[in-house]
Amino acid sequence: MPHGIRRKSIRDPKTNVEKSEFRELKQELEQLMVEMTEEAISVRLDYETSGSNMDSGSIVAIHQNSPLLDNEKEELSDIAVNIKRKENE
């Protein structure tokens, strides 16, 4: 371009982002989407083959100021949720 003439940047009217930046952002988001999808598939396959380890003797921690300690007769099982492994069909 001749000296002193600047090319007007092309901006997306909805986002006010330059088209070149928009393409880069779109490519980055698409790459992140692929990575997240791959990780989700991996987690699902791992769960289907191994199951959950949430009932494998997890530790329950209760803070020293917890209202649970006020009533010694109240059992944790009265208020806590018991997670059971899903039966394989």
C-alpha positions in Angstrom: 0.0 0.0 0.0 1.2 3.5 -0.6 2.8 5.4 2.2 0.3 7.1 4.5 -2.7 4.9 3.5 -3.7 2.5 6.2 -5.8 -0.5 5.5 -9.0 -0.4 7.5 -9.2 -3.4 9.8 -12.2 -5.6 9.3 -14.1 -6.1 12.5 -17.0 -8.5 13.2 -20.0 -6.3 13.9 -21.3 -8.6 16.7 -18.1 -9.0 18.7 -16.1 -6.0 17.6 -13.1 -8.3 17.2 -10.9 -8.1 14.1 -11.5 -11.0 11.7 -8.0 -12.3 12.0 -8.2 -12.4 15.8 -11.6 -14.0 15.5 -10.3 -16.8 13.4 -7.4 -17.4 15.9 -9.8 -17.4 18.8 -12.2 -19.8 17.0 -9.3 -22.2 16.2 -8.2 -22.1 19.8 -11.7 -22.8 21.1 -12.1 -25.6 18.6 -8.8 -27.2 19.8 -9.9 -26.8 23.4 -13.2 -28.4 22.6 -11.4 -31.4 21.0 -9.2 -31.8 24.0 -12.1 -31.6 26.5 -14.1 -34.1 24.4 -11.2 -36.6 24.3 -10.7 -36.2 28.1 -14.4 -36.8 28.7 -14.4 -39.9 26.5 -11.3 -41.2 28.4 -13.0 -40.6 31.8 -16.2 -42.3 30.7 -14.3 -45.4 29.3 -12.3 -45.6 32.5 -15.5 -45.5 34.6 -17.1 -48.1 32.5 -14.2 -50.5 32.8 -13.1 -49.8 36.4 -16.3 -48.4 38.1 -16.2 -45.8 40.8 -13.9 -45.8 43.8 -16.2 -43.5 45.9 -17.1 -46.4 48.2 -13.5 -47.6 48.7 -13.2 -46.6 52.4 -13.2 -42.8 52.0 -12.2 -40.7 55.0 -14.9 -38.5 56.5 -13.5 -35.4 58.1 -15.6 -33.3 60.5 -14.5 -29.9 61.7 -14.0 -29.4 65.4 -16.7 -26.8 65.5 -19.2 -28.9 63.5 -22.8 -29.0 64.9 -22.5 -32.8 64.3 -20.4 -32.9 67.5 -23.2 -31.4 69.6 -25.3 -34.5 69.7 -23.3 -37.7 70.2 -26.3 -39.9 69.6 -26.9 -38.6 66.1 -25.1 -40.7 63.6 -23.3 -39.4 60.5 -25.4 -41.8 58.4 -28.6 -40.0 59.6 -27.6 -36.8 57.7 -24.9 -38.0 55.2 -25.7 -39.4 51.8 -24.6 -42.9 51.1 -23.3 -43.4 47.6 -23.7 -46.9 46.3 -22.1 -48.4 43.3 -24.4 -48.8 40.3 -25.1 -52.5 39.5 -23.9 -53.5 36.0 -26.7 -54.6 33.9 
